[in-house]
Amino acid sequence: MTGPDPLLAWREEFPILETCTYMISHSLGAMPRGVRSRLTAFADLWDQRGIVAWEDGWWDMPFTVGNTVAAILGAAPGSVTMHQNVSVSESIVASALDFSGPRNKIVYTDMNFPSVMYVWEARRNLGARIVMVPSDDGITVDTQKLLDAIDDQTLAVPISHVLFKSAFIQDVAAIVEKAEKVGALVVLDCYQSAGTIPFSLEKLRVHFAVGGSVKWLLGGPGAGYLYVRPDLIGSFSPAVTGWAAHARPFAFETGPIDYAEGIRRWMHGTPAIAPLYQCQPGFEIIAKIGVEAIRAKSVRQTTRMIDAARAKGFRINSPLDPARRGGSVIVDVNDGKAVCQELIRRRFLVDYRPGAGVRIAPHFYNTDEECDALIEEIASIAASRSSAPAASKG
């Protein structure tokens, strides 16, 4: 780019950047400096206030923090509640559905994150019929094939906004339009898009959305979220539930649950509080920078890395069109797992996925020089491995 990069002013907020080249934000975002003080604040409140801390804000944190996430996701206040992870959030949604009738088909692609598949596969014993639309190239999903699979027997369409293996962006608007036409529900996993791609859940009109703070949102593990479209919040009775979803939780009533009003209806047991302190500094940074600015830099840097990698002769297992590509670049190199391990040993932090390659994720805090150096390092390691003598078989 020409001129200084204003987003690099945030580098000092991430201590790990002083010790390595951190390009793994699609898996675990770098920890903001403020996390330590927030967790200390949690410990101090627990230490000093004890049980009274629930009244000091703990009980409401799944919703107050949920509103912070909602602002980033383009969702209305009161439509997001915090849970531990995507598996829990998807399970809550699945538990609210009835698989006993003719509308019992679940449609998704073989490029979904496996944890999501496992949740829906587990509903087979309740009558769910799973239809999995395969990818033709291991990178993209043919939108028309997916749309054709969605019919009037389809109950839910749990899809990924951005595919974890390739960073391909799915056409959510077209999928929601078809689902609405036949009466199906879309459950959008936006884990790999939130914080790096601008979008609005309100405008997309998805019925449910799930995700977490581990990756681009820089919030660490344990702070997942569930969005329910406001007009649907009171229309379902989740079977994965608990006392936090009760209209009068501290009355400790026996018998069936009387669900709370609003998004509290979608809670279950006692919320995990420490992660809700931990995640806030990352959310606040993303909100201050703005996802639009993050996306502009991401497109520039991922394009830069793709061009450099292709110039070295490497195959790219991500869309070349930036409009169809999320925040990651997947470089296919021989012995990719071993190359990845050597990169990590040299303090270039990336990861590897079978059937994909070395996954690289520049975020707003990365420099162009780091992007260039990483591709050079991959080329150096690959060249040294290809020129090494074969191991003896004797």
CORBELLIN-V439119 format. One record per backbone hydrogen bond with DSSP energy under -1.0 kcal/mol. NH is the residue of the N-H (numbers start at 1). CO is the residue of the C=O. E is the energy in kcal/mol with one decimal. If there is no record, write none. Layout:
nh=[NH NH]
co=[CO CO]
e=[E E]
This chain:
nh=[8 9 10 11 13 14 17 18 19 21 23 25 27 28 29 33 35 38 39 40 41 42 43 44 45 46 47 48 49 50 52 53 54 56 58 59 61 63 64 65 67 68 69 70 71 72 73 75 79 81 82 83 89 90 91 92 93 94 95 96 97 104 105 106 107 108 110 112 116 117 118 119 120 121 122 123 124 126 127 128 129 131 133 146 147 148 149 154 155 156 157 159 161 163 167 169 170 172 175 176 177 178 179 180 181 182 183 184 185 187 188 189 190 193 194 196 197 201 202 204 205 208 209 210 211 218 219 224 225 226 227 228 229 232 235 241 244 245 246 247 251 260 265 266 267 276 277 278 279 283 284 285 286 287 288 289 290 294 295 296 297 298 299 300 301 302 303 304 305 306 307 308 309 310 311 313 314 315 317 324 326 329 331 332 339 340 341 342 343 344 345 346 347 348 349 351 353 356 357 358 359 360 361 366 371 372 373 374 375 376 377 378 379 380 381 382 383 384 385 386 387]
co=[5 6 7 8 10 11 14 15 16 347 349 361 24 24 214 13 32 34 35 36 37 38 39 40 41 42 43 44 45 46 49 50 51 52 53 54 58 60 60 61 63 64 65 66 67 68 69 70 76 226 62 224 85 86 87 88 89 90 91 93 94 102 153 129 156 131 133 109 113 113 114 115 116 117 118 120 121 123 124 123 104 106 108 142 143 144 145 151 105 105 185 187 189 168 163 324 161 170 171 172 173 174 175 176 177 178 179 179 155 157 208 159 210 190 190 193 193 73 74 200 201 186 227 188 225 215 213 83 211 81 209 79 207 229 232 239 268 242 243 258 248 245 262 263 264 273 273 274 275 279 280 281 282 283 284 285 286 290 291 292 293 294 295 296 297 298 299 300 301 302 303 304 305 306 307 310 309 332 330 321 167 360 358 315 335 336 337 338 339 340 341 342 344 343 21 359 357 353 353 331 351 329 23 363 367 368 369 370 371 372 373 374 375 376 377 378 379 380 381 382 383]
e=[-1.5 -1.3 -1.7 -1.6 -2.0 -2.2 -1.8 -2.0 -1.8 -2.7 -2.0 -1.0 -2.0 -2.6 -2.8 -3.2 -1.7 -1.9 -2.6 -1.8 -2.2 -2.1 -2.4 -2.9 -2.4 -2.4 -2.7 -3.0 -2.8 -1.2 -1.8 -2.2 -1.4 -1.1 -1.8 -1.7 -1.2 -1.8 -2.3 -2.5 -1.8 -1.0 -2.0 -2.6 -1.7 -1.1 -2.1 -3.0 -1.2 -2.2 -1.1 -2.2 -2.0 -3.4 -2.1 -2.2 -1.9 -3.0 -2.3 -1.4 -1.4 -1.6 -2.4 -3.3 -2.1 -2.1 -1.9 -1.4 -1.3 -1.3 -2.6 -1.6 -1.6 -3.1 -1.8 -1.5 -1.8 -1.6 -1.9 -2.0 -2.6 -3.1 -3.0 -1.9 -2.8 -2.6 -1.2 -2.1 -3.2 -1.4 -3.1 -2.0 -2.8 -2.5 -2.7 -2.5 -2.8 -1.8 -1.7 -2.9 -2.3 -2.0 -2.4 -3.0 -1.7 -1.5 -1.1 -2.7 -1.8 -1.7 -2.6 -3.3 -2.6 -1.1 -2.7 -2.3 -2.3 -2.7 -2.3 -2.5 -1.6 -2.1 -1.9 -2.8 -1.4 -2.1 -3.2 -2.5 -2.4 -2.5 -3.5 -2.2 -2.6 -2.9 -2.0 -1.3 -2.1 -1.9 -1.4 -3.2 -2.1 -2.7 -1.9 -2.0 -2.1 -1.2 -1.1 -2.4 -2.1 -1.9 -2.7 -2.1 -2.4 -2.4 -2.2 -2.6 -2.7 -1.7 -2.8 -2.1 -1.8 -2.4 -2.8 -1.7 -2.8 -3.0 -2.0 -1.9 -2.3 -2.5 -2.5 -2.0 -2.7 -2.7 -1.8 -1.4 -2.3 -1.1 -2.5 -2.0 -3.3 -2.7 -2.7 -2.9 -2.6 -2.6 -2.2 -2.0 -2.4 -2.4 -2.0 -1.7 -1.8 -3.0 -2.3 -1.6 -2.1 -1.9 -1.7 -2.8 -3.0 -2.7 -2.2 -2.1 -1.6 -2.4 -2.6 -2.2 -1.6 -2.1 -2.2 -2.3 -2.3 -2.3 -2.5 -2.8 -2.3 -2.2 -2.0 -2.1 -1.5]
